[in-house]
Amino acid sequence: MKASQRSFIGHRAAKYLLVSVMAMATLAFANEEAPEARGLAIMQQAKAANEGWISSTAEMTMVLRNKRGDESRRSMMTKSLEVQGDGDKSLTVFNQPRDIDGTAFLSFSHVLEADEQWLYLPALKRVKRIASQNKSGPFMGSEFAYEDLSSFEVEKFTYRYLQTLACGSDQCYVVESYPVDKFSGYSKQVIWIDFPEYRIHKVEFYDKFKKHRKTLSLSDYQQYEDKFWRPKTQKMMNHVNGKSTDIYMENIQFKTGLSDADFNRNALKRAR
């Protein structure tokens, strides 16, 4: 072999070695990415994976259980509207049992500003605004707080990636989120979110005293429009008082023709 050939081969081998070293260095850097940046990136991807649904409707059954296991059931209809550049809007109307028939809840989520929420009480024939400092209170006697009913907006939290673990047959990122809003009832949430679908499997809620107060489990996911995943079952367990609330969703539909006109304070009183 000529010296010039040996030199060419040597340079080529050195080049491939350099490329391999750079690739390994890049991979190592990605694995060592700051947990805050990685947590933010995961949640941004989760938000992006669920954009474009425009509007939706669903029927829901809410089952409330006390510590002894006694149950009470409520049924309602919910409508949602995707808002470009801001948080989503939703309207939930109860139709059973009879004593809360016509009770309606309207929520305007926002990216940076405080959410706006109203509750219409037909027995009193008045609309009650939910103050920001009261958003941690229970929604209609359930274990869901008013703030749990807002749409997820990335900017409402800061994040920290913890680890990747098995969650059933899937693998889940485990990410801590810390609310920016000083009126939030939580100090943090620990979110289990699978990949590559980015479906939330579990959320652990920690109160202001950093105590693990509640756990939300989401299951029975179905895909709609070849893109959007929705859980048919949501179970919120309160570890402090022993109560729980389950929500079962049926007849989920998308692109239902809803508009802003279907989501205002007047809609609360006429909603059925």
C-alpha positions as CSV (number, residue, x, y, z in Angstrom):
1,M,0.0,0.0,0.0
2,K,1.3,3.4,-0.9
3,A,2.1,6.0,1.7
4,S,-0.5,8.4,0.2
5,Q,-3.2,5.7,0.5
6,R,-2.2,4.9,4.1
7,S,-2.4,8.7,4.9
8,F,-5.9,8.9,3.3
9,I,-7.2,6.0,5.2
10,G,-5.7,7.3,8.4
11,H,-7.3,10.7,7.9
12,R,-10.7,9.1,7.1
13,A,-10.5,6.9,10.2
14,A,-9.6,9.9,12.3
15,K,-12.6,11.8,10.8
16,Y,-15.0,8.9,11.6
17,L,-13.6,8.7,15.1
18,L,-14.1,12.4,15.6
19,V,-17.7,12.2,14.3
20,S,-18.4,9.3,16.7
21,V,-16.9,11.1,19.6
22,M,-19.0,14.2,18.8
23,A,-22.2,12.1,18.6
24,M,-21.5,10.4,21.9
25,A,-20.8,13.8,23.4
26,T,-24.1,15.2,22.1
27,L,-26.0,12.2,23.4
28,A,-24.4,12.6,26.8
29,F,-25.2,16.3,26.8
30,A,-28.9,15.5,26.0
31,N,-29.0,13.0,28.9
32,E,-27.5,15.6,31.2
33,E,-29.9,18.3,30.1
34,A,-31.0,20.5,33.1
35,P,-34.1,18.8,34.6
36,E,-36.0,22.1,34.5
37,A,-35.4,22.5,30.8
38,R,-36.3,18.9,30.1
39,G,-39.4,19.1,32.2
40,L,-40.5,22.2,30.3
41,A,-39.8,20.5,26.9
42,I,-41.9,17.5,27.9
43,M,-44.9,19.5,28.8
44,Q,-44.6,21.8,25.8
45,Q,-44.7,18.6,23.6
46,A,-47.7,17.4,25.6
47,K,-49.5,20.6,24.8
48,A,-48.5,20.6,21.2
49,A,-49.8,17.0,20.8
50,N,-53.3,18.1,21.8
51,E,-53.8,21.2,19.7
52,G,-56.3,21.6,16.9
53,W,-59.4,19.9,18.3
54,I,-61.4,23.2,17.9
55,S,-64.5,22.2,20.0
56,S,-65.9,19.2,21.7
57,T,-68.9,17.9,23.7
58,A,-69.3,15.0,26.1
59,E,-71.7,13.4,28.5
60,M,-70.4,12.8,32.0
61,T,-71.4,10.9,35.1
62,M,-69.8,11.9,38.4
63,V,-69.8,9.5,41.3
64,L,-69.0,10.8,44.8
65,R,-68.0,8.4,47.6
66,N,-67.5,9.1,51.2
67,K,-65.1,7.3,53.5
68,R,-67.6,4.5,54.2
69,G,-68.1,3.9,50.5
70,D,-71.6,5.4,50.2
71,E,-72.2,6.8,46.7
72,S,-74.1,9.7,45.2
73,R,-74.4,10.2,41.4
74,R,-74.6,13.2,39.2
75,S,-75.0,13.5,35.5
76,M,-74.0,16.5,33.3
77,M,-73.1,17.7,29.8
78,T,-69.9,19.5,29.0
79,K,-68.9,21.7,26.1
80,S,-65.4,23.0,25.4
81,L,-63.9,25.5,22.9
82,E,-60.3,25.7,21.9
83,V,-59.0,29.3,22.0
84,Q,-56.0,30.3,19.9
85,G,-53.4,32.3,21.9
86,D,-55.2,31.8,25.2
87,G,-56.7,29.2,27.5
88,D,-59.8,27.2,26.6
89,K,-63.4,27.8,27.5
90,S,-65.8,25.2,29.0
91,L,-69.4,25.0,30.1
92,T,-70.7,22.2,32.3
93,V,-74.4,21.8,33.0
94,F,-75.9,19.4,35.6
95,N,-79.2,17.7,34.8
96,Q,-79.4,15.1,37.6
97,P,-80.3,14.8,40.5
98,R,-83.3,17.0,40.4
99,D,-82.2,19.3,43.2
100,I,-79.2,20.5,41.1
101,D,-80.8,20.3,37.7
102,G,-79.8,23.4,35.6
103,T,-76.7,24.2,37.8
104,A,-74.1,25.4,35.3
105,F,-70.3,26.1,35.5
106,L,-68.5,28.3,33.1
107,S,-64.7,28.5,32.9
108,F,-62.4,30.8,30.9
109,S,-58.9,29.6,31.3
110,H,-56.1,32.0,30.5
111,V,-52.4,31.6,29.8
112,L,-51.0,34.4,32.0
113,E,-53.9,36.1,33.7
114,A,-56.1,34.7,36.4
115,D,-58.8,32.3,35.2
116,E,-62.4,33.4,35.2
117,Q,-65.0,31.1,36.5
118,W,-68.8,31.4,37.2
119,L,-71.4,29.1,38.8
120,Y,-75.1,29.5,38.0
121,L,-77.4,28.4,40.8
122,P,-81.0,28.0,39.5
123,A,-82.6,27.9,42.9
124,L,-81.3,31.4,43.6
125,K,-81.5,32.5,40.0
126,R,-78.1,34.1,40.2
127,V,-74.6,33.8,38.8
128,K,-71.8,33.5,41.4
129,R,-68.3,34.4,40.3
130,I,-65.6,32.1,41.8
131,A,-62.9,34.4,43.2
132,S,-59.3,33.6,42.5
133,Q,-58.5,33.1,46.1
134,N,-61.3,30.5,46.3
135,K,-60.3,28.4,43.3
136,S,-58.8,25.7,45.6
137,G,-62.3,25.0,47.1
138,P,-64.2,21.8,46.2
139,F,-66.3,21.9,43.0
140,M,-69.9,20.9,43.7
141,G,-68.9,18.9,46.8
142,S,-66.5,16.7,44.8
143,E,-62.8,16.0,45.4
144,F,-62.0,18.1,42.3
145,A,-61.1,21.7,43.0
146,Y,-62.2,24.6,40.8
147,E,-58.6,25.0,39.6
148,D,-58.5,21.3,38.5
149,L,-61.1,22.2,35.9
150,S,-59.0,24.8,34.1
151,S,-57.4,23.8,30.8
152,F,-53.7,23.0,31.0
153,E,-51.5,25.9,30.0
154,V,-47.7,25.5,30.0
155,E,-47.1,29.0,31.3
156,K,-49.0,28.4,34.5
157,F,-46.3,26.3,35.9
158,T,-42.6,25.8,36.2
159,Y,-41.2,22.2,35.8
160,R,-38.6,19.7,36.8
161,Y,-38.0,16.3,35.1
162,L,-37.5,13.6,37.7
163,Q,-37.2,10.2,36.0
164,T,-38.6,7.8,33.5
165,L,-40.6,4.8,34.9
166,A,-42.9,2.1,33.8
167,C,-46.6,2.9,34.0
168,G,-48.5,-0.2,33.2
169,S,-47.5,-1.3,29.7
170,D,-46.1,2.1,28.9
171,Q,-43.1,4.2,29.8
172,C,-43.8,7.5,31.5
173,Y,-41.9,10.7,32.1
174,V,-42.3,11.8,35.7
175,V,-42.4,15.6,35.9
176,E,-42.9,17.9,38.9
177,S,-44.9,21.1,38.2
178,Y,-45.0,24.1,40.4
179,P,-47.9,26.6,40.1
180,V,-47.1,30.2,39.4
181,D,-50.4,31.5,40.8
182,K,-50.0,32.4,44.4
183,F,-53.7,31.5,45.0
184,S,-53.2,27.9,43.9
185,G,-54.1,25.3,46.6
186,Y,-51.1,23.2,45.6
187,S,-47.3,23.5,46.3
188,K,-46.6,21.1,43.4
189,Q,-48.0,18.3,41.2
190,V,-46.2,15.2,40.1
191,I,-47.3,14.2,36.6
192,W,-46.9,10.8,35.0
193,I,-47.1,11.2,31.2
194,D,-46.4,8.5,28.6
195,F,-44.5,8.8,25.4
196,P,-44.7,9.1,22.5
197,E,-48.5,9.7,22.9
198,Y,-48.1,12.2,25.8
199,R,-51.2,10.9,27.7
200,I,-51.4,11.7,31.4
201,H,-51.7,8.6,33.5
202,K,-51.5,10.0,37.0
203,V,-51.2,13.3,38.9
204,E,-50.2,13.5,42.5
205,F,-51.3,16.8,44.2
206,Y,-49.4,18.2,47.2
207,D,-51.0,20.9,49.3
208,K,-49.4,24.1,50.7
209,F,-47.9,22.1,53.5
210,K,-46.2,19.8,51.0
211,K,-48.4,16.9,52.0
212,H,-49.6,14.4,49.4
213,R,-53.3,15.2,49.5
214,K,-54.9,13.8,46.3
215,T,-54.1,11.5,43.4
216,L,-55.9,11.7,40.0
217,S,-55.7,8.5,37.9
218,L,-56.7,8.6,34.3
219,S,-57.5,5.5,32.2
220,D,-59.5,3.9,29.4
221,Y,-58.0,6.2,26.8
222,Q,-59.5,6.3,23.3
223,Q,-58.3,8.2,20.3
224,Y,-60.4,10.5,18.3
225,E,-59.9,12.2,14.9
226,D,-56.8,10.0,14.5
227,K,-55.0,12.3,16.9
228,F,-56.7,13.3,20.2
229,W,-56.5,11.0,23.2
230,R,-59.2,11.3,25.9
231,P,-59.6,9.2,29.1
232,K,-63.1,7.8,29.6
233,T,-62.4,7.4,33.4
234,Q,-60.9,9.8,35.9
235,K,-60.6,8.9,39.5
236,M,-59.6,11.5,42.2
237,M,-58.7,10.1,45.6
238,N,-58.4,12.3,48.6
239,H,-55.8,10.6,50.9
240,V,-56.6,13.0,53.8
241,N,-60.4,12.6,54.2
242,G,-60.8,9.2,52.5
243,K,-63.3,10.5,50.0
244,S,-63.2,10.0,46.2
245,T,-64.8,11.2,43.0
246,D,-65.0,9.4,39.8
247,I,-65.8,10.9,36.4
248,Y,-66.9,8.8,33.5
249,M,-67.1,10.3,30.0
250,E,-69.3,9.1,27.1
251,N,-70.3,10.2,23.7
252,I,-67.2,12.4,23.2
253,Q,-67.4,14.4,20.0
254,F,-65.2,16.9,18.3
255,K,-65.6,19.8,15.9
256,T,-69.1,20.3,17.0
257,G,-69.6,23.9,15.6
258,L,-69.5,25.7,18.9
259,S,-68.5,29.3,19.0
260,D,-67.8,32.1,21.5
261,A,-71.5,32.8,21.6
262,D,-72.0,29.5,23.4
263,F,-69.7,30.5,26.2
264,N,-70.8,33.6,28.1
265,R,-72.7,34.5,31.3
266,N,-76.0,34.5,29.4
267,A,-75.3,31.0,28.3
268,L,-75.2,29.9,31.9
269,K,-78.8,30.7,32.5
270,R,-80.2,29.2,29.3
271,A,-77.9,26.2,29.3
272,R,-79.8,22.8,29.4
